[in-house]
Amino acid sequence: MTRVVLIGAPIAIAAALLFNGGGNSALPKSSPTAAATASDDSASGDEAEGADDAERAEEDARVAAMPPGLAAPKMREVAWKLLASAEGSTLDWRSQYASIEDNGDGTGYNAGIIGFCSGTHDMLAFVESFTGAHPDSPLAPFVPALRKVDGSASHEGLDPGFTAAWKKSAEDPAFRAAQDRVRDQQYFEPAVRQAKLDGLGTLGQFVYFDAMVLQGPGAEEDGFYGIRKVAMARADTVTGGGNESAYLNVFLDAAREVMKSKKNQQDTSRIDTAQRYFLEHANLGLEPPLTWKMYGDTFTIPS
């Protein structure tokens, strides 16, 4: 039986990513989302945020000169399918825009292509921001209820009607595009950039992306940059003179340890029978054909 799992990243989404690509100006300044986003921004572990303009420009030039890797159009499609197999037990990642359910894992409703959760703040931030720009959205009436249930598994004020409103909203190209922008700008682009700066190939870029989606781009121990810090203490990155496979193995070990520390992430298939499987078969380029298992089901991307 297919196990449907949608695990959201437990961070606030920077609202301006949805609409103008930077800053938090789209957030109502009095909202709890605005305050939480400001707090999360200060806790980010992205090394580029601490770099001066010259250093950032130098890093950008280095990244631009590298092969596209996971950012190539064909490989983006591979990444979306791999992520969808972990988040929704499907390769049809486009079907995930409208997906919404409560898995009973304590995070409330889980929805969308990256698994926004009503209990972990990211759904509130996303919906609050989207409805601010699209006040006629079917989701607009549910913003007060989302604020009340934030941080819990409660459906109070959301039932009945919220799941239908989410699915109806997913028919709107603007809603789908907003999900794409959050995925790309909050997770995919920073993860691929950091992986390239660490000297990692396409598989390593996906490993970073998946970890950032699942755990969020925070510097805390169970956030992406916390996991990377632990991995770097155990092995050198390629840029630091290390072996790529050895480094990825310790990164996956650290990521798995974080998953096992969380009650709602005990199934580590996305590492054990997918990412680690590709690594063990020396597919550092993540080149199709790809076959892997997720929650006991077998998935294949042909060449």
N, C-alpha and C positions, 0 to 999 in steps of 0.2 A: 504494500500500500504506500502510495506517495505521502510523504510527510510534508505538509506545507508549513514553512517557517519563514516568518518575516521579522527580523530583529532590527530595530532601529538604532541609529547612532545616538547616544545620549548627550547631545549638545544642542545649544541654541543655534539656529540657522541665521546667519547674517542676512537680514531681509533685503538689503540692496542688491545682493547677488541675484535675486529674482528678477530685478527690473533694470538696474543701471550699473551693476558690476562693481560696486564698491561703497564702503561706508555704511552707516546705520540710519541714514536720514529717513528711510521709508518707515521706520518703526515709530509708533506713537511714543513720545518721550515719557509719558506717564504710565506706560504699560509695563507689566512685569517682564515681558519679553525684552524690552529695551534694556532694563537693568541687568537682566541675566546675560544678554548678549555682550554688554560692556564688560561684565565680569569674565565671561568666557574668552573674550578677545585678549584680555590681559593674561590669561592662563595658557595661551597657545604656545606650543613648543616649536613652531615653525622657525627654524634658524634664520630664514630669510628676513623675518620681521625685525630681527635685531641687527641686520646688516645695514651699513650705510649705503648711500646711493651708488657709489662707485663699486662697492663689493657686489651689490645686487646686480648692477649692469654687467659686471664681469661674469657672474654666475649665469645670467641670462644668455650671454653670448656663448658660453660653453655649452649650455643646454641646446641652444638653437643650432649649434654646429654638429650635434649628435644625431644619429639615425632616429627616425620618428618612434620606433619601437611600438609601444602600446598605443601611442597617439595616432598611428596610421589608421586610416578609415577601416580597413579590413580588420585590424586588430582591436579597434574600439568595439566592433560588433562582437568579436570573440569575448572581450571583457564583459560586455553587457550580458551575454548569454551565460558566461560562467557565474557572474554575480546573481543572475536570475535563478540559476539552479540552486544556489545556496539560500537566497532570500524567499523564493517562491516555488521551488521544485519544478521549474519549467525552463525551457529554452526560449519561450515566446516572451521576451522581456517587455515587449510593448503592451502585452496584456496586463502588466503589473501596474500601469498608471491607475487603473480602476480597482485594483485589488484592495480589499479591506476586510479584516477579521480580527477577532481576539483569540489568540492561541492559548490563553490560559497561563501565560508565562509571567504575569504580573506587570506587564508594560501597557496594558489596556489595548485599545485598537491599534493595529499595525497596518500600514497602508502605503501604497505607492512604490515606485521603482527602487527606492533605497530603504523602504521600511520605516517611514515616519511613525512615531509612537505617541499616542495620546498621553501616556504616562511618563514620558522622558523628555518633555519640553519641545522637542524638535517639530512635532506636528503642530503644536500651538504657534510656534514662531512662523512656520510656513503658512498656515491658514490665516493667521492674523495679518501677515504681510500681503498675501495674495488678495484677501478680501478688502484690504485697505486700498488696493489699486483697482479692484473689481468688486465694488459694493453690491452689485446685483448677483454675485455668485450664490448658488444654492447653499454654500457653506457659511455665508455671513451670519445667519441667525444662531449658529452654533459656537461662535467665538466666546461668548460669556461662559458657556458650559465647559468649553475646553480649558479656559482659565481656571475654573473650579476643580476640574479633575486632574490638572497637571500635577505630576508627581505621584499619581496613584493609578490603580487598575480600574477605578470606578467608571461606569457609563452614565452616571447621573446627569440628566439633562441632554444626553446625546441620543438616548433611545426614547421613542423610535425616531427614525428619520435620518440620523447622521450617515449611516452606511449608504443609504440611497442617495443622499446629497453628494457624498464623495464620488460615487459611481457616475452620477449625472455630471458633476464637474469635470470628470475625466473625458467627457465628450468634447470639451472645450479645448481647442488647440493652444490657447494661452495658458491653461492650467497644465497641460502636458509640457509645454515649453518651460514653464516655471520649474517643474520638477527636474527637467533636463539641466537647467542652469545651476540648480543647487547641487545636483550630482557632479556636474563638470567642474564648477568653480570652487565648491567647498571641499570636494573629495578627490576627484580624478586628477585635475591639473596639479594641485599641490603634491599629491602622492607620486605621480609620474616624474615631476620635476625633482623631488627629493631623491627618488630612486636613481635617476640619471646622475645626479651629483654624487651619489654614493657608488657610482660605477656599475649599476645593475642593468641587466638586459631586460627583455620583455617579460619574462616570467617574474623576475624580481619586482618589476614595476606593477604587475598585477597583484603580487603578494602585498605590497605596500598599500595599493588602492583598496583591496578587500579589507585589510586590517583597519584602514582609516574609516571606511564605511561602517564597519561593525563596532568599533570602539570609540570613534570620534577622534578629531585631530588635536587632542589635548596633551599637555605635558605631564599630567598626573600619571601614576604608576600603571593604571589600566587604560590609558589613552595611547594613541598611536606613537607619539613621540616618547612616551615613557617606555613602551615596548622596544622601540628602536634604541633607546639609551641602554637598556639591559642587554640587548643583542650586541651593541658595540663594545660593551664591557667584557663580553665573552669571546668576541672575534672581530678582526678588523674588516672594515668594508673593503671593496675592491679599490676604491680611491685611496684608502689608507694602506694599501699594499697586501690586502688579504685575498683569500680564494673565494670566488663568488658562491660556489656550492656550499662551502663550509659556513660562510656568513649567513646564507639563506636558511640553512639548517638551524642555526642557533636563533635566528629571528623567528622562524616557525615554532621552535621550542618555546620561546618567550611568549609569543602570541597564544599558543595553546595553553600555557600556564594561566594566562589571564582569563581565557575562556572557561577553564575548569574552576576558576575561583568564583564564577558567577552562576547562580542557580539556574538562570534561563539560557545558559550557553554550554550545557554539558555535552551536547552532541558536537563533536569536533570534526565532522566529516569534511567540512570545507578545507581543513588542513590535511587530515589524515589520508583521505582517499581522493583528493583532488590536487591541491598545491604540492604536497609532499610527494605524491605519486609522480607528477610531472618532473619534479626535481630528481627523484630517484632514477628516472629514465632519461636524465641528462637533457631534458628539453628546455634549456634555458631561454630559447627563443620563443617558446610557447607556440610552436608551429603546428597547425593542423596537419593531418587529422588528430583530434584529441578525443580520448575516451576516459571517463572518470565516473566515480560513484558518489552519490550524494544521498545521505539518509537511506542507503540500501538500494537506491535506484541507479541505473546506468544511463549516462548521457553521452552523446557523441556529437562532435562537430566535424563534418567531413572536410577533406582537403579542398 
